[in-house]
Amino acid sequence: MIEVRDLTHRYVTEGRGETLALSDVNLTIGNNEFITLLGPSGCGKTTLMRAIGGLENPTEGTVEVNGSRVKGPNLDCSVVFQNFALLPWATILDNTAFGLEMRGRSKREAREIAREFIAKVGLTGFEDKYPKELSGGMQQRVGLARALAVDTPVILMDEPFGALDQQTRRYMQEELLKIWENDKKTVVFVTHDMEEAVLLADRVVLMSARPGRVEEVIPVDIPRPRNQEGIERTPEFVDLKEHLWQRLRDMYRMGAK
Ligand SMILES: Nc1ncnc2c1ncn2[C@@H]1O[C@H](COP(=O)(O)OP(=O)(O)OP(=O)(O)O)[C@@H](O)[C@H]1O
């Protein structure tokens, strides 16, 4: 369970003043829940995700993960970044094994587990390649394998498919859903794509324009397993998308005034 209480975050940049990124955010996320954070650009989605992972120390308020207050990088969470964040000098196998070694596994054990997760994301045969030899979609599969391999109860994903072309993105969304449905974990997934937010989520957390607040929490009661083609035809999907679009459009209009 993740408990975010009264979270406010201000970035202070020397000589350029302060940015109030989040204001009084409250949110409870259940175990094994898939949450998407959606909101206008710059509303603080990444900041909230980083605060949950202990990568950002909030100005006010608290985050608890499984009953423990987060005070620094949190070993209960693994992160998948938009730009993959792979080590360019390490092979796919070593990139995937890295987090396991950091958590104290022997090299042999880490590599064994890494191979299993490389297979899960469909990259068997690429273990000895380097990141630059792989397409963007394949690199992000490595990012996913690395995050899954450490087997944390929480996975934080910061627009992980944002840099991919539309087809690859769709494929990756479906792969992620399959993996998550087989081995559920708590996922906090940042996106600015309404369709992606609805396709993946148990609940969509809609945030207001900066300073980010929780504007609305919207349950997605569309049955799983889901895929893009199937879901697009459901009236629930169409209605949710329309609702989100109206809310976001209002926020952009307010921002433009
Ligand atoms: N390290 C930083 N120093 C100063 N300001 C920052 C820093 N990181 C983020 N900000 C500012 O805080 C606000 C929230 O940023 P954040 O990246 O959390 O938003 P976001 O909703 O994830 O944005 P986007 O959808 O554009 O990726 C923005 O105005 C951003 O410019």
The ligand as a Gaussian input file, in Angstrom:
#p B3LYP/6-31G(d) Opt

LIG

0 1
 N       14.828000      19.700000     -10.978000
 C       13.969000      20.690000     -11.167000
 N       14.305000      21.968000     -10.860000
 C       13.431000      22.978000     -11.029000
 N       12.177000      22.828000     -11.500000
 C       11.776000      21.596000     -11.826000
 C       12.663000      20.465000     -11.690000
 N       11.988000      19.341000     -12.087000
 C       10.754000      19.766000     -12.466000
 N       10.637000      21.100000     -12.312000
 C        9.434000      21.903000     -12.583000
 O        8.382000      21.403000     -11.768000
 C        7.171000      21.330000     -12.497000
 C        6.658000      19.895000     -12.498000
 O        7.547000      19.091000     -13.249000
 P        7.305000      17.539000     -13.539000
 O        8.406000      17.075000     -14.411000
 O        7.070000      16.841000     -12.262000
 O        5.928000      17.588000     -14.340000
 P        5.271000      16.537000     -15.356000
 O        3.807000      16.617000     -15.135000
 O        5.909000      15.206000     -15.197000
 O        5.656000      17.177000     -16.753000
 P        5.666000      16.567000     -18.260000
 O        4.317000      15.993000     -18.506000
 O        5.928000      17.768000     -19.098000
 O        6.774000      15.550000     -18.281000
 C        7.471000      21.882000     -13.878000
 O        7.106000      23.243000     -13.903000
 C        8.969000      21.722000     -14.010000
 O        9.507000      22.729000     -14.841000

